[in-house]
Amino acid sequence: MNAILKKYKVTTLSEFIIERQADFPYATGEFTRLLHHISVAAKIVNRSINKAGLADILGTIGTVNVQGEEQRKLDYIANELFINSLKNSTECCGVASEENDEIVNFEDEMSREGKYIVCMDPLDGSANLDSNVSVGTIFSIYRRISPRGEKAVLEDFLQEGQKQVCAGYIIYGSSTMLVYTTGKGVYGFTLDPSIGEFCLSHNGIETPKSGKIYSVNEGNYKSFPTGIKRYIDYCKEESPATNRPYSARYIGSLVSDFHRNLLYGGIFLYPQTHSKPEGKLRLIYECNPIAFLAEQAGGKASTGTKRILEIKPTSLHQRIPFMVGSYRLVKKAEEFMQEASVNQG
Ligand code: P6P
């Protein structure tokens, strides 16, 4: 009987969070409620994405966000769903979202007492949606700095990434997965549509220390810094003894590229370019959460010269050069950056 029960035993996300609540000193269930509400919004977004082509919710809405990027119907829907669910949790006093120029304050009395704030990219890679390429939601949770009972303030959202209490993503791909860390390892949950639950499928993700995959938009090669060019050339060199040439894999959807490299080993790079001197990816709701996850899985994340999680943000939508993935691959890329800066004097 035990063998049969063991085969059908599932651990849902809610069960897992409660079991691990001991990881959260002084937690009286607030964090559990907050993460539960994120998972509820994720299920609804997943349902919307799965029927997008049938429900006339693909395409754009004729507006651009603070990034100057065309907003898509599903960007708007996902943003509203996550913001509403976070408000309903009453554990979060405010949200910073890629889709909103300013922070979103939750004014009701219970939310003002909330001790957490959330930074998020509600639907990263959404330009890929119409072609059915996988996309993702990225989220990052901090304890607020401002006093409970008052409105959230900008400083609550400009904390260094190493202050995160939780980071995670949902990848809406061949299966829908929620991957998160609270600083005690990385755990993956796969959505079982038949029961509507995220079920534990990756009980402790450790990323390989090295790998054979490099992910970068090589169309920007000519405008990369010298060190990055030299590293990409190194990835392409014939060297069987060191597993090179590596394989180029680039989906153009951060969560998808990162998730593959997390599991298989590899490096993702979005360096600075002539047209994007600070890089493209945003520090507080893309690079910081992904960097926290990478480090918790034994990987590394930097600008090429600085550890991402030690950078003090200066603005909500600040962009930053980014490389993340297997420890030894990122370290090698940093060495090329270091060598180039020494040679340039
Ligand atoms: P490019 C999607 O727009 C995104 O923000 C990330 O998901 C992705 O890694 C990157 O931009 C792709 O940018 O310039 O290569 O198309």
Boltz pocket constraint, residues with backbone or C-beta under 6 A from the ligand:
constraints:
  - pocket:
      binder: B
      contacts: [[A, 124], [A, 125], [A, 126], [A, 127], [A, 217], [A, 252], [A, 253], [A, 254], [A, 255], [A, 280], [A, 281]]
      max_distance: 6.0
